[in-house]
Amino acid sequence: QYLGGNELSRPDVCSYHAVIKACAASANKNSPNGKEALLLAISTVKNMKKSDSFHPNSKSYLLLVQCCTKLLPVGGDREKALRSVFSSCCQGGLVDQKVLSAFQSAVTSETYYQEVVKNAPSYMGEKTLPESWTRNLGYRVRMQQSKGGMRSPVISVNGTVVASTAYNDYRMRRRWSKKNQKLLQGGRSS
């Protein structure tokens, strides 16, 4: 309908996510429709990338990792597909704890080591994700010079958030905005 000119039926991020979820739910590893469903899910994310108004977010990639996990049997093709999805997520700067956890549980420990841990920078004695992998998560990483002049990473390779002033500031701004919204709606401050 949107392509026919109905502006009210314009798809949003939730619409795209619903398509990916439906693809994952429509088939299984042994189903002949599994490959078609996976290709539809991948093309949905590609369409999001091409969209003028809605781009994939970390949840888009999480759903795509889950879709690959559900629709592909364990083996080389699945590892290859998951590596490709994770690489695209890294390039987009959208790797969060959920994507990292889903990727870790879907691939072999050797693949996880090769893709994530092997070349991870160290921050205060802990291996962390490169800043470029998390740059578009919605909060800015505070510039802090460390060895090599790199920005401070936020998420460790095991998925925990490294204490970061920028991340804590982001969380407090969200809490304050929720509290202020409640006050504006007539609620009491607690």
N, C-alpha and C positions, 0 to 999 in steps of 0.2 A: 504494500500500500504506500509506503514511503516513496518508493521509486516512481509511483504513479502520481505523486504530488501532494500526498497527505502529510503535512508537516507534523501533525500530532502523533503520527505513528513512527516517528524517527527513533531508531534503536539507540539504546544507551548501553553503558557498561554492563548493567544487570542483564540486559537482553543477550548480549554476547556471552556472558557467563552461563546463562541458562542453556544456550546452545551447546556449550562445551560439556556442561553437566549432563545434558540429554544424550550426547554422544557416548559418554562414559557409561551411562545407565542402559543404553539401547542394546548393547552387545556384550560378549565376554570373549575371553581368549580363544575359545574353540568355535566361536560363531563365524560364519562366512562374511557377515556384515561388519565384523570388527575392524577390518582394514578401511572400509568405506567410512565408518564412524570416526576413526582416528584421523583420516585425511580431512574430513569435514571440520573436526576440532582444530586441526593445524591451520586450515585455510581461514577459519574464523579469527584466529589470532593474527594471521597475516592481514586480513581485512581491517582489523583494529589498528594495526600499524599504519595502514594506508589512509585511515580515516582522518578527516580534518578535525573532528571534535572529540573523539574518544580513542585513547591509546591504551595498550595493555598495561595493567598494573601487576603488582606482585601476586595478587589473587588469580589473575588470568594465567600466570605461569604455574602457580600451584595447581590449579584445576587441570592444566595441560599435562603436568607431571603425573597427576593422579589418573588421568585418562590413559596415558601411555602405559602406566603400571597395570591398569585393569585390562586393557585391550591387547597387549602384547605378551606373548609367553616369555618366560625367563630365557635369556640367551643373548646372542650377539646383536640381533636386530633391536631388541629392547634397549640394551646398553647404548647402542649407537643413537637411537631416537632420544633417549633421556639425556645423553651428553649434548645433543644438538639443542634440545629445549633449554637445558641449563646454561649452555653457552650463550644462547639468545637472551636469556634472562640477565646474565652477567653483563652483556653488552649494553642492555637497556638500563643497567644500574638498579635493578629491582629485586635483588636477592635479600630476602628477609629470613627470619628464623624458621617460619613455616615451610618456605620453599626449600631451604637448606635441609631441614629435617626430612621432608618428603623425598628429596633427592637421595639423601644418605640411606634411607630405608629401602629405596627402590633399586639401587645399584649395588654391585659387589664392593667390598671394602677396598679392593685394589683400584677400582674405578674412582671411588670417592677420594682415595689418597692421591691418585694422579690428577684429578680435576680440581681438588680443593686444597688439600693439605700440603702437597709437595712444594709448591712455590709460594705458600702463604707467608706474608711478611710477619715479623715478630713485633709485638707491641708490649712493652713492659714484661717481657718473658713469656708472653702468651701468643700463640699463632692466631692470626686474625684474617678476616677476609680483606682483600684490597678495597680501598675506599671507592674505587670506580665501580665496584659491584653493588654498592649500597647508596650511591649518590642520589638516586631519585626516589627514596623511600618517604619523603615528606618532611624530613627534618634535615637541617644543614649540619654537617660535621664541622666543629670548630677547627680553624686552622691552628695547627700546633706543630712546630718544627721538631722532628725527631731525627734519628740517624738516617741520612740519605735525603732529608728534606721532604719527607712524605707527610701527607695529612694523617691525622689520627684515624685508624679504622674503628668501626663501631661494634661489629659482631665477630666473635671468635669462631674458629672452625668447628667447634662443638655446639654452636648455636646460642651461646649465652651472650647477652649484651655487655660489652665492656663499659665500665663506668665512664661516661663521657658528659662533660658539661653541656654540650649541645643537645644530647638526647634527653638529659634531665630537664633542661630548659623547655624543650619541646613538650614533654609530658606535663610539666607544670602549666604551660600556656593552655594546653587542652583542658586540664582540670579547672583552671580559672575561667576559661570561656564557658564551660558547662555550668559552673557555679553562677556566673553572671547571667547566663541564659535563664537559669532557674529564678534568679532574682527579678529579672525583667518580666517573667511570666507570673510574678506575684508570690513566688515561694519564699521561704525564710532562709536566711543565711545560717549555716551551722558551723 
